[in-house]
Amino acid sequence: MGKRFWDYLEKWRGLFPRRKNLRWRDGWLQNGYCGGCRYCCGPQDSNEPFPMALLPRQLHPRIEKDFCMLNADTAYMDGRGCKSCTSKGCGLPREGRPVACGLFPFVLINGNLYVYKTCPAILFTPLAQLAPLGLEAARWLTSFSHEELRHLSLDMSPAVLAEKYISLGIQIFDENGVNLQLR
């Protein structure tokens, strides 16, 4: 059984006695907690694969050197973490990283934007600051095609959503297309 919410809260309080910065910049969330945490890309407390879709422009013949692959266009992490995670952070150039990495702790699930509830950025950043960042991320996501968004979006059950995520109430797309009101 994995760690619980309170276990993470205690751990992050010890690692982050002061609040770190979070800001959206050039299509990427700059998360001040990442350098001291690396939980999302380092070794995990679960062996359940966490899929991260890749776009066609990110695929190359040596992709398996960078990621564990779930299929031809979807990388994943499990208990081992990401192959590209180093002691200094990600070893890949930004354009080679999955879209999910640039959004985290925001996560595109079932066409909607959520946050991962045990990320220190979510636990320690006031909601009034997170909400506008979520809207910026949502607007950025609308630059992708409907087909790309369907590929990038995770498919999760309501039970998993309730256990691990918080809904921001922002719909990015549905079966009819991209939410143009966000643009």
C-alpha positions in Angstrom: 0.0 0.0 0.0 1.3 3.5 -0.9 1.8 6.5 1.3 -1.2 8.4 2.4 -1.9 12.1 2.2 -0.8 12.8 5.8 2.5 11.0 5.2 3.2 13.3 2.2 2.2 16.4 4.1 4.6 15.5 6.9 7.4 14.7 4.5 7.0 17.9 2.5 6.8 20.1 5.6 10.2 18.8 6.6 11.7 19.4 3.1 10.1 22.7 2.4 9.9 25.0 5.5 9.3 28.0 3.2 6.9 28.4 0.3 8.5 28.1 -3.2 7.5 30.0 -6.4 5.2 28.6 -9.1 4.7 30.4 -12.4 3.7 29.8 -15.9 6.4 30.8 -18.4 6.8 30.1 -22.1 4.4 27.1 -22.1 5.9 25.5 -19.1 5.1 25.5 -15.4 8.2 26.6 -13.4 7.7 24.8 -10.1 10.1 25.8 -7.4 9.4 22.6 -5.5 10.7 20.2 -8.2 14.4 20.5 -7.5 13.9 19.4 -3.8 11.2 16.9 -4.5 11.6 14.9 -7.7 8.9 12.5 -6.5 6.9 12.7 -9.7 9.9 11.8 -11.9 12.1 9.9 -9.5 11.5 6.5 -7.9 7.8 6.0 -7.1 6.1 4.3 -4.2 4.0 2.4 -6.7 4.8 0.0 -9.5 1.6 0.9 -11.3 2.5 2.5 -14.6 1.8 6.2 -14.9 1.4 6.9 -18.7 2.8 10.0 -20.4 1.7 10.4 -24.0 4.3 11.6 -26.5 3.7 13.7 -29.5 4.9 12.5 -33.0 7.6 15.2 -33.0 9.0 13.8 -29.8 9.5 10.3 -31.1 12.9 9.1 -32.3 14.6 5.8 -32.9 16.4 5.8 -29.5 13.3 6.8 -27.5 13.7 3.7 -25.2 17.0 5.2 -23.9 15.0 8.2 -22.6 11.8 6.5 -21.3 10.2 3.2 -20.4 7.6 2.7 -23.2 4.1 1.5 -22.6 3.5 1.5 -26.4 5.0 3.2 -29.5 3.9 6.7 -28.5 3.4 6.6 -24.7 6.1 6.6 -22.1 5.5 5.6 -18.5 7.0 5.7 -15.0 6.7 3.1 -12.4 8.6 2.3 -9.2 11.9 3.0 -11.0 11.0 6.5 -11.9 11.9 8.1 -15.3 15.0 7.0 -17.1 15.8 10.7 -17.9 15.8 11.9 -14.3 19.2 12.8 -13.0 20.5 14.2 -9.7 20.4 17.6 -11.4 16.8 17.2 -12.7 15.7 16.2 -16.2 18.4 15.2 -18.6 16.2 16.0 -21.7 15.8 19.3 -23.5 12.4 20.8 -22.9 11.0 19.9 -26.3 11.8 16.2 -25.7 9.9 16.0 -22.4 6.3 14.8 -22.3 3.7 17.5 -22.2 2.7 16.0 -18.8 6.0 17.1 -17.3 5.5 20.7 -18.3 2.1 20.8 -16.7 2.7 18.9 -13.5 1.1 19.1 -10.9 -1.7 20.0 -13.3 -2.9 16.9 -15.0 -5.1 16.5 -18.0 -7.6 13.7 -17.2 -10.8 12.7 -19.1 -10.6 16.0 -20.9 -10.5 18.1 -17.7 -7.8 19.8 -15.7 -6.9 18.4 -12.3 -4.1 18.8 -9.7 -2.2 16.1 -8.0 -3.2 16.5 -4.4 0.0 15.3 -2.7 2.4 17.5 -4.7 4.1 20.0 -2.4 3.2 22.8 -4.8 -0.5 22.0 -4.3 -0.2 21.6 -0.6 1.6 24.9 0.0 0.4 27.2 -2.7 -2.7 29.2 -2.0 -5.7 28.3 -4.1 -6.0 32.0 -5.2 -2.5 31.6 -6.8 -3.1 28.1 -8.3 -6.4 29.0 -10.0 -4.9 31.5 -12.5 -2.0 29.2 -13.2 -4.6 26.4 -14.0 -6.3 28.8 -16.4 -3.0 29.6 -18.1 -2.2 25.9 -18.4 -5.7 25.3 -19.9 -5.3 28.1 -22.4 -1.9 26.7 -23.5 -3.4 23.2 -23.9 -6.0 24.6 -26.3 -3.1 25.3 -28.7 -3.0 21.5 -29.3 -5.4 19.8 -31.8 -8.4 17.8 -30.6 -6.6 14.6 -31.7 -3.5 15.5 -29.7 -5.5 16.4 -26.6 -7.3 13.1 -26.7 -3.9 11.4 -26.9 -2.4 13.5 -24.1 -5.4 13.1 -21.7 -5.3 10.3 -19.2 -8.3 8.1 -18.8 -9.1 7.5 -15.1 -11.9 6.1 -13.1 -13.9 8.3 -10.6 -12.4 6.3 -7.7 -8.8 7.0 -8.7 -9.7 10.7 -9.3 -11.2 11.0 -5.9 -8.2 9.4 -4.2 -5.4 11.2 -6.0 -6.6 14.4 -7.7 -8.6 17.6 -7.1 -10.7 18.9 -10.0 -10.2 22.5 -11.1 -13.5 22.5 -12.9 -11.8 23.4 -16.2 -12.9 21.4 -19.2 -10.2 21.5 -22.0 -12.1 19.3 -24.5 -15.0 17.0 -25.0 -16.2 14.7 -27.8 -17.2 17.7 -29.8 -13.8 19.4 -29.7 -11.6 21.9 -27.9 -13.1 24.4 -25.5 -12.7 27.5 -27.5 -13.9 29.7 -24.7 -10.5 29.2 -23.0 -8.6 30.8 -25.9 
